[in-house]
Amino acid sequence: MAKKLFVGNLPFAMNDDQLREIFAAYGNVVSANVVIDRYANRSKGFGFVEFENEEDASKALASLNGTEQMGRNIAVKEALAKPERQDNQ
């Protein structure tokens, strides 16, 4: 089953491919995306990486949390479930 990780404190210059490359060393990455501010058109400094299985995600979390990437110490945690949106009616 797929497992998604939250990655915080990313360097603002990092892109999706660079994020994927860092995490691919620990297993099969299904997706890797850096969240972009649509108004400023630049990274918000965090992103998400989804692994094909939980074991690989756990290895990546344990190995990469607190490591330096492009001059910043990244924070890796399990991603929380996205809350349901409530439309105001």
Secondary structure, 3 states (H helix, E strand, C coil): CCEEEEEECCCCCCCHHHHHHHHHCCCCEEEEEEEEECCCCEEEEEEEEEECCHHHHHHHHHHHCCCEECCEECEEEECCCCCCCCCCC
